[in-house]
Amino acid sequence: MAKLSYVLESSVPPEVVLEAATDFGPRRLELWAGIDPSRYELHDAGEGWADVTEASAVFGGIWARERYTWSGGTVLATVQESNVFRPGGTWQLTVEPNGSGGSTIRVSV
């Protein structure tokens, strides 16, 4: 199984990054311009979790239904169904303060 990891440095504070990553309301489509609005569906959500289908027009239309969970500075998405990704596959985003008011963002797919 392939694994991809990368690190980003941002001037955006950690709490703002995490708020954007876990906002599943109507604002999500503004924050994440790559999401196809016609395929976005929030199925259910609660404290610290969301069940959502998101899609992109990339490569003819990639979509996935994922269960997002989050706690502290980590967001984990687990694939439930997809036309490309295997169920059970995950990606994880971890956000930490970088010491200058911004964030260090670690992503593992």
N, C-alpha and C positions, 0 to 999 in steps of 0.2 A: 504494500500500500504506500502510495506517495505521501510525503509530508512536506509542507511548506511552512516556514516560519520567517517572520521579519519583524523589525523594530522601527518605529517611527518616533521622532521627536517633534513635539508641537508646543506652540506658545499658549494653547488653550488649556485652562485649568482642568484637572482630572474630573471634577464633579460635572463640568459642562460636557465633556466627552462621554461620560457614563450616562448622563441624562439623554443625550442624543441617541446613544446606542439602545436605550431601553424605552424610548418614546414610541409607542405603537398607536398613537392617536392620529388624527388627520394631518398633523404636522410632520409625521414621518416621511410623507411623500415630498415635502419641501426640503427636509434635511438630507434625504438620500435620493438625489435626482435620478439615479440609475434604476430605481424601482419603477416597473411598469404599473401605472395606476389602475389599468383595466384588469390586472391580475392580482392586485393586492387584496388580501382578505384577512382580517383579524377574526379568528374563530372563537377565541376565549382568552381571558387573561385574569391574573390575580396578583397578589402580593409576591413579587419576585419571580414571576413567570408569565409567558405569553405563548400562545399557539397561533402561528401565523403562516400564511402562504405569501411568498414574495416571488417576483419574476423580473426578468430583464429581457430586452429584445436582443441582447448579445447572442451571436451564433444561432440566430433563428428562433430564440425564445427559450431561455433556461428558467425553470421554475423549481421551487422547493417548498414543501410544508415543513416547518421546523418548530421545535419546542425550545424556546429561549428560557434560560434560567439565569439569575444573577444574584450576586451577594458580594458585599464589599466592593472591591475594584475589579471583579471578574464577571464577564458575560460569556455564557456557554450556549451554543446553538447545536441541537441534535436533529439531524434529518429524520423526518417521519416518512415522507414520500417525495419523489422527485423524478423528473424525466432525464436526469443526468447523474445525480449523486446517489450513492447507496444508502438505504435506511441504516441508521446507527452511526453514520459518519458525523463528525463534529468539526466545528471551528470554535476557537476561544479567543477572546479579547481581554487582555489584562491592562489596566491603566494605573500608573503610579505617578506621584509628584516627581518632577525632575530637578527640584532644588532652585529653579529660577522662576517659579510661578506657573510653569507649564506642565506638560505631561510627557512621560515615556509610555508609549503604547506598544504592547507586544501582541502579535497576532500569530496563531498557530492554526493551520488547516490540515 
